[in-house]
Amino acid sequence: MPRHRPAALDAALLRRAVAAVDAADDMGRPELRILGRAALAREDGTAVERENAENALTKGLRDLPYTLDAPELAGVIATSRRVSLARQIHNDLVRDALAMRGRRLVRVFGFGRRLTVPAYFDIEDPILGPVMT
């Protein structure tokens, strides 16, 4: 059965990949452009392919030199933080849904039978850039 991520998480991942491609163009980093394009291409792939592409993009973004005066990276940093928040919310909802499916009343009446089992979206934490305190 196909598993679907919520629209908010997909949108955040898409925005981050686009921001990474834009930053790669501004900074002259072709390897980052390739990683961003790979993440965009895996948008409709399997969960494992998508997670692998997003992890590769995260690792590529972490290798960039971050300074406070890098305007081309501001969009990448902001979208990475949004991805982290969306992933955390998604995984919290999955945890709650799985716990609800395990309750006796839900199992007895089969309330979760028609719905697909939700799945965690496990990627490396994509928070990037300098930490503001």
Salt bridges, closest charged atoms under 4 A:
ASP10 OD1 - ARG5 NE 3.02
ASP10 OD1 - ARG50 NH1 3.22
ASP25 OD1 - ARG33 NH1 2.64
GLU31 OE2 - ARG29 NE 2.69
GLU54 OE1 - ARG16 NH2 2.69
GLU54 OE2 - ARG50 NE 3.31
ASP92 OD1 - ARG95 NH1 3.26
ASP96 OD1 - ARG95 NH2 3.20
GLU124 OE2 - LYS59 NZ 3.56
GLU124 OE1 - ARG62 NH1 2.71
ASP125 OD1 - ARG87 NH2 3.55
